[in-house]
Amino acid sequence: MGTHGSMTKAGKVRKQTPRMPSKNKKNYHPRLKNRVKYTSRLEKVAAPARA
C-alpha cells in the first residue's frame, strides 16, 4: 500500500512562500462586534428606503 507523495517533500510549499507581516486588527468584544455588524447592516438596508 503506497502513500500519496513522499515524506521528503512534506512542507515544501509552505517553506517556499514568503512571510507576510501581520495586519494590525482591532479586537472588539463579541457583543460590541455584533452591534457594529448589526448597525452596518441596518444602514445598508435603510439607506435606499430614505432616498
C-alpha positions in Angstrom: 0.0 0.0 0.0 1.7 3.2 -1.2 1.5 6.8 0.1 0.5 9.9 -1.7 3.8 11.7 -2.1 7.0 11.1 -0.2 7.8 12.4 3.3 10.9 14.1 1.9 8.7 16.6 0.1 6.5 17.4 3.1 6.1 21.1 3.8 7.8 22.2 0.6 5.2 24.8 -0.5 4.9 26.4 3.0 8.6 26.8 3.3 8.8 28.5 -0.2 6.0 31.1 0.4 7.3 34.4 1.6 6.3 35.6 5.1 3.8 38.4 5.1 3.7 40.8 8.0 0.6 40.5 10.2 -2.0 43.2 9.9 -3.0 45.2 13.0 -6.5 44.4 13.9 -8.9 45.9 16.4 -10.2 43.2 18.7 -13.7 44.0 19.8 -15.7 42.2 22.5 -18.2 39.8 20.8 -21.2 41.9 22.0 -19.7 45.1 20.6 -18.7 43.3 17.3 -22.2 42.0 16.8 -23.6 45.5 17.4 -21.2 47.0 14.9 -22.3 44.4 12.3 -26.0 45.0 13.1 -25.7 48.8 12.7 -23.8 48.5 9.4 -26.3 46.1 8.0 -29.2 48.2 9.2 -27.7 51.3 7.4 -27.3 49.3 4.2 -31.0 48.3 4.3 -32.4 51.6 5.5 -30.3 53.9 3.2 -32.2 53.2 -0.1 -35.6 53.5 1.6 -34.9 57.0 2.9 -33.9 58.3 -0.6 
